[in-house]
Amino acid sequence: SGPDEDASIDRRRTASPPKPGRCPLPLPSRVRLSMDTSRLTEAAFYAIFVCVSSGLVDKLLYKRSATAKQTLESALHHLMSAHGVLTFALMRLLEPGQPFASDTAPTSSFAIRAVLALFLWDFGYGHGCGVGSWILLNMHHAGALIALQFQARAGEARLDTLLFGWLWAIQGYIRALQPSLPPARANPARELAHLAEHSRLSLPPRCDMADPLAVYG
């Protein structure tokens, strides 16, 4: 062996090992593309979340375009009635162990979360509420997304799916009854009696609104 070959061997022996967390070889193009797509989908989800929860979509779209506002309002009743089914179905897909869970399919997971955010916020429609109602509305909508962020075990995730699916299903049930209800009245007892009549609930002969539990016997 010549001196050049010996020097090359010595350089390889004394070369510093790769730093922890760094791959000594370039990643395959398919893996790099998957990582880039995952980061892009995650950024898109957070961007959609901020836009719909901050009222930006409502200000830039529905308050400027009468056509967009009328189109959404024409489908708003059906959209809000379907919140329960959509919440349950999408959260079920994101449970640990499912094909679209964040640990196995991060790109699909953030895409489904973005769809869930769009549906829960009614595609950014503001409903003409004030600041106080807007804060409560965001707290009401963000619960399911917060639960998805901290899901670690399948059992906990299933409870989250059942809880939020049922909560949103209650709202959908009320919305489904709304076409048969008269306009809002100043008398809550009369309104409650009308709701009970249309939903086949049994009310006591005299319903005292000071005691809500009296409605259920």
Disulfide bonds with the S-S distance in Angstrom:
none
